[in-house]
Amino acid sequence: MAKYTEDAARLLDLVGGKENISAVTHCMTRMRFVLVDEGKADVSAIEALPAAKGTFTQAGQFQVIIGNDVADFYQEFSKVSGIEGVSKQAAKAAAGANQNPLQRAMGVLGEIFAPLIPALICGGLILGFRNIIGEVNFFNDAGAFDLEHGTLSIADISTFWMGMYSFLWVIGEAVFHMLPVGICWSVARKMGTTPILGIILGLTLVSPQLLNGFSVAGADAETIAAHTYDFGFFSFVGTGYQGQVIAALMAAFVLVALEKFFTRVTPEVVRMIVVPFMSLVPAVFIAHLVVGPIGWAIGNGIADVVNWGLSSNVRVLFAAVFGALYAPLVMTGLHHMTNAIDTQLVNSLGYTTLWPMIALSNIAQGSAVLAMIVLQKNNERAQQVNIPACVSCYLGVTEPALFGVNLKYKFPLLCGMAGSALAAMVCTGFSVKALSIGVGGVPGILSIMFEYWGLFALCMAIAIVVPFALTLVVGGRRLAAEERGLA
């Protein structure tokens, strides 16, 4: 560990000294600082440190890439600085002071959806698998393979696969139709209130006692009457909010506000009794009578607007802009809103044409890094950042590539944006659809509807070849010019 003592002491000086540090922590590869005045950090000198492999700023935190030895470096830094580290959550809280209201709102939204993403990805893969075995007609009436004129799916000719097709919907329904339960739980958890109350609120939004939200449009008068709650002086139709994102978010924040209010004004001796009752019961009524219908309208409105942009005569232009700008959105944190939009599209339409462009953007940025690996093959220091950043980007995690490589050199970022825009134009031009969000990189093809696999593979090829070639050409000239300038 002592090998980092000199660099740790130097880093302390270069970030502006102990008095310029509000909080410090570390993750798997990076030191994370919340600085009082980020302008005091000498970025170029920090990046010249032997132990540092790059820097970037995200979500109000100044981050220094150290690598796999970051835990050892962190211990040395703590010794030389005399600063006790804080938890990641405390660092995030401190970093919030450095963010504007929009950034803080997007950060909260991101932290609400982050715990849900594994379930959404799993659900998307399940929907993709069910699509292949139950929706694609591989065989003709004679049982022979005939993809062009087929009338029977794998499930149609196999009892086992029909059973699998049916049973897997148990998971698919739990992920997508019951999503409000997860959203309400995550909001309560993020906001520091009682998660079980969030779960119960979510369950009241998707209760089987209510008229299923997906059945409302086709319900007859008798069905509607059977689900009407009459209180004498007013009545309402008990409608479920299956798959609704905005309505669930709004309902959950009502619960959070009520619980925090009653916790503050209720004596501690009766808090256990009063707070849950006075928070949950009004929240359920408000959810169904006020914010639920409003959230439903907002959610469907957002889905309709985005769907119009992706299916109208200007969809190719829309795709070009979105494909080019998605990577910069990631760097600002504004990309978190796309999770809500994608989920709303899936539950409203049964598919999303937005998410395929996100996967292609990630691939494009990874391909720009791949070109940097080739260009910097003799730079061992750079390769320690380039290679893991490229791998993680192709698997859907773009931040290491964006901040550690592409933004640092600028031209790879622009080349990736160009390739992403072109791939998105082709993808949206042919209306490629995904069943759900999935792994936002090369494995993303598994979430694409089977009939679009060929087209999406073509788009993936564009997202790989174009940024790679552009970065090689532009980067070769740029790096050669830099070397001539140094000579």
N, C-alpha and C positions, 0 to 999 in steps of 0.2 A: 504493500500500500504506500510505503514511503516514497516510491518512485514518482508519485503525483504531488508531493508536497510543494515543490517549486512552482508547478503549473497552477496549483490551487491558490497559492498566495498571489501569483500574478493575476489570475482571473479575478480575485477579490478586488484588486486595485483597478482592473480594467472595466469592471461593472460599476465603478463609482464609489467603491469602498463600502464598509459595513453600514454606514448611515444611509446609503442609497438603496438598501435591500429591505423591502417590506416583508417578504416571505421567500423561502427557498425550499424546494423539494426535488425529487427526481423520479423518473419513470424507468422503463427498461433500458433506454439508451441515452437519455437526455437529462441534463440539469435544467430545472425550471425555476426561473427567478420572477418575482413580482417586484419591479423596480419603482422607486419613488419618481425618478426622472430617467426615462429610458434614453434620453438624449445624451446622458453622461457615459453611456456604455460605448467603449471604443471597439466597434464591431470588427474592423479590419485587423486590429491587434489581437483580438480574441481569437479570430479564425487562424491567425498565424501561430498560436500556441501549439506545441507538439501534441498535446492531448486532445485538442479540439478539432472536430471534423466539419464544423459549420455552425451557423446560427440562424435562427428565424424567430419571428414574433407571431404568436397566435393566441387569441382569446385573452389578451392582456398579459400574457406571460412571455418573457424573453427566454428563449430556450437555446441551450448550448449542447450540440451533439457531441457526446463523448464516446459512445459505443458500449460494448458489453461490460466494460470495467467501470461503468458509471457508479456503481455502489461503492467501490473502493475510492474512486475520486471524490465522491460525496462525503465520505468519512474524513478524508484529508482536508477537504474544504471546511467542514464543520470545525475541525481542530484549529486551523489557521485563522478562521474568521471569528470563532467564538459564538457563532450563530447556531441555535438549535433549529433543526428543520421542523416543518409542519406537515400535516397530512395533505394529500392531494386535494381533498375537499376544502381544507382551510386555505390552501393556495388559490384554488378557484374562486373562493369567496373574496379573498384579497384582490385578486385580479379583476373582479367585477368593478372595482372602483376606477379602473383604467379603461372601461368600455362605455360606449354610448348606450342609450336605452334600447336601440334596435339590436345591437350586438348582445346585450344582456338577455333580451327576449329570445333571440335565436339560440343563445347558449342554453337557456332553460328548456326550450323546445327540443334541442338536441339531447339534453340529458334525460328528458322524458322518454324519447323514442329509443335511445341507445339500448336500454335493457330489453326492449321489445324486438329489436332487429333479429336476434337469433331465431326467435319463434317465427317471424315473418319470412325469413330466408328458408327455414325448414318447411313452412307451409307452402312457399312458392315451389320448392323442389317436389313436394308431394303432389301439388296440382299439376306440375309438369309431367310427373310419372303417370298420374291418373289419365292425363291427356293422351299419353302415348299408348297406354294399354286399353283405354276405353273409348277414345274419341277418334282415333285415326284408323281408317278402314284399310288394313293391310291385305285382306283376303277377299276373294270373290265368293259367290254362293257355293262353289264346289270345294272351297277350303284351300284353294291354291293361292300363293302369294301374288297379288296383283294390286300394286299401290295406285296405279292409274285408274282402274275401274273397280276397285274394291268396294264391297258393301258390308263387310264384317270386320270387327276389331278383334284384338287378341282376347279381350274379355268375352266377346260373343261366342268364341269357339272353345273356351276353356272355363270350366266351373271354378277352378282354383283362382284364375285371374279375375273372374267376375266377382268372386268373394273378396279378393284383395282390392279391387276397384271400389267396391261398396264400402268396405271397412275403413279404408284410408280416408274416406270423407269424414269420419268421426274426428280425425285430427284436423283436416282442412276446415271443417265447420268451427271447431274450437278456436283455431287461429284467427280466422277472418270474420266469421259471424259474431263470435263472442269477444271480439277485439276491445269493445268498450270496457270490459272487466280489466284487461291489462292496462289500458290507458288510465283508468281511474286509480288503479293501484300505483302506477308509476308516478302520477302527479302527486298523490298523497305522500309517497316515499320521498320524492324529490323536495317537496315543500316542507318536510319535517313534521307532518301530521300523522294520523294513525292509518297505516296501510290497510288493515282489515276493514275499516270503514269505507275506504276507497273501493275495495273489492266488493263489498255489499252494495254500494251505490251502483257499481258497474253491473252487478247481477240484476238489479232492479231495472236496468235499461234494456236487458235482453231476456227478461223473464218469460217463460212459456205461457204464463197467464195473460200476457199482452198479445195483441194482434201483431204477428211477425212483420217487421218493417219491410221485408221483401214481398209481402203479400198484400200490402195496403192497396196498391193500384187496382188489383183484380178482385178485391173483396166485395161481396154483395151486401145488401142492406141488412140481412139477417145476421151475417158475420159481424158487421160493424156494431149492430145493436147488442150482440152478445159480449162485446168487448168494451161497452160504454159504461163508465162509472158515473152514477147519478147521485149528486149530493143535495138534491132538492132545489137549491137556488142556482146551481149550475151543474153542468155535466161535461165530460170530455171522453174522447175515444182513447183507451189505453193502447198506445202504439209502441212497439218495440223499436229500439235503435240499433238493430243488428248491423255491424259493419260501419257505423257512423263514427267518424273521427272528431270532427269539430264539436258536435253535440256532446260527446263524451268529455272532451277537454273542458268545455265550458261548465258542464255539470260538476266535474271534479274540482275546478277552481272555486265554484260556489261552496262546495263542501269544505274545502281548505279555509276559505274566508270565515265561514261560520264556526268551524272548530277553533280557529285561532282566536276569534272574538270571544266565544264562550269560555275558552281556557283562560283568557285574560281577566274576565269579569266574575268568574265563578270561584267561590272559596274552595281552597284545596280539599277540605274535609268532605265535600260532596261532589267534587269534580268528576270522579269516576262514574257517578250516576248521571249527573246532569249533562256533561259535555257530549257524550256519544248520542244521547237521545235528542238533545236540542240542536245538534249539528246534522245528524243523519236524516231525521224525519222531515224537517223543512227542506233540506237539500233535495230529497227525492221528489217532493211536491214541486219545488221550483224547477227541477230538471225536466219533469214531464209537462208542466204547464207553461213554462216560460222559455228557459234557455234551450231545451230540447228542440222544440219546433224552430227556434231561431237558428240554432246550430245546424239543424237538418237543411234549412234553406241556404245557409251560407256554404255548407259543405257541398251540396249539390250544385250551387252556383259556381263555386271554384272549379269543380269537376267539369261543368259544362263549358266554362270559358277556356280551360286548358284543352279540353277535348276539341273545341272549335278550332283553337290554334293549331292543333295537330291533325286536323282532318279537313280543314278549309282549303281554299285555293292558294292561300299564302303559307301553307304548312311547311314547304321546303325552306322558305325564308325564315320562318319561326324556328325551324330545326337548326338552321345555320347559326342563328344568333345564340340559341340555347347551347348548342354543341360547343361553340367557341367560348362562351362565357361561364360554363359550368365549373371549370377548374378555378378561375378567379373567385367564383362564389364559394368554393370550398375554403379558400384562403381567408375569406371574411366570416365564415361560419353561417352564411345565409343559406347554404345548401340544405340545412336541416329541414327547412320547410318542405322540401320535395318529398320527404318520407310521408308526411301527412297527405300531400296531394296524390302521390302514387297510391297510397292505401285507399283514399277516397275514390279514385278512379277504378280501382279493382272492384270495390264493393258496389259502385254505381253501374259500371259497364261490364264487369267480368274480366277486364284486362286493362293494361296500361301501355300506352305507346310512348310515355315519357321516360320510364326507367331504362329501356334499351339504350337510349342516348347517354344516360349516366354511365352505364357499363362501358360504352364505347369511349367516352371521355377518359375514364380511368385507364383503359388500354392504351389510348393515344399518348397520355402523359408517361406511362411506363415505357412505351416504345421510344420516346425521346430520351429517356434515361438509358435505355439499351444502347442507343447510338453514342451516348456519352461514355458508356463502358468501353466501346470500341475506340473512341477518340482518345480516351485517357488510359489505355491499356497498360501503359508504362508508369502510371502515377498510382503507386500503391496506396497513398493516403486518400486519394479521391475514390479509389475502388472500394475502400472500406465503407463508404457511404453509398456509392452508386449501386453496387450489386444487391444488398438487402433492400434498398429503396425500389429497385426495379421489380424484384420478386414480390414485395408487398403490394406494389401498384397493380401488377397483373392479377393479384388475388383480391383487389378491391379496396386496399388501404392506401390512399394517395398522399397523405400529408408528408411522409418522409421524402417522397420523390419531389413533391411540389416545393417544400421549404428547404430541403437539404441539397437539392440539385438544380431543378429547373428554374426556380425563381432566382437562385444565386447567380446563374449565368444568363438568365433572361431569354436568350434565343431558344433554348429547348422548350421553355414554357410556350412561347409563341408558335413554335413548330408543332407542338402537341395540340394547341388550340386550333391550328389550321387543319390538321388531320382529323381532329374530333368533329369540326364543323362539316367537313366533306363526308365523313362517315355518317353523321347524323342526317344530312340531307338525303343520302341514299336510303337510310333506314326508314325515315319518316315518309319519304316519297313513295316507298312501297308499303307503307302502313304496317311495319313489323310490330307485332303485339307480344307483350309478355303477360304471363298469367299472374305474376306478382313480382315484387322486388326479389332479388336473389343475391348471389355473390357478385359484387359489382366489378368484375374483371373478366378474364378469360372463361372461368367456369360459369359465367352468367348465361351462356347459351342454354343451360339446363332449365332455365326459367322461361325461355321463349317458347311460344306455341310451336309445336312440331312442324307445322306446315311452313313456318318461316325460318327454319333452321338454315336452309341453304342461303337465303338472303342475308341472314344475320352473320353467317360465316363470311360472306363477301364483305359485309360492313366491318367485321373484325379484321379482315385482311387489309382493308383500306386504313383502319385505325392503327395497324402495325407498320405497314410499309411506308405510308406517306410521312408520318412524323419521323420515322427512322431515317428515311432518305433525306428529308429536309434538314434534319439536325446534323447528319453527316456532312452535307454540303456546306451549310451555313457555319457549323461548328469548325469544320476543317479550315475554312478561311479565317474565321475569328481567332482561333487558337494560333494559327500560323502568323497572323498579323501581330498578335500579342507577343509571340516569341521574337519576331523581327524587331518589335519595339523595345524589348528587353535587351536585345543583342547590342 
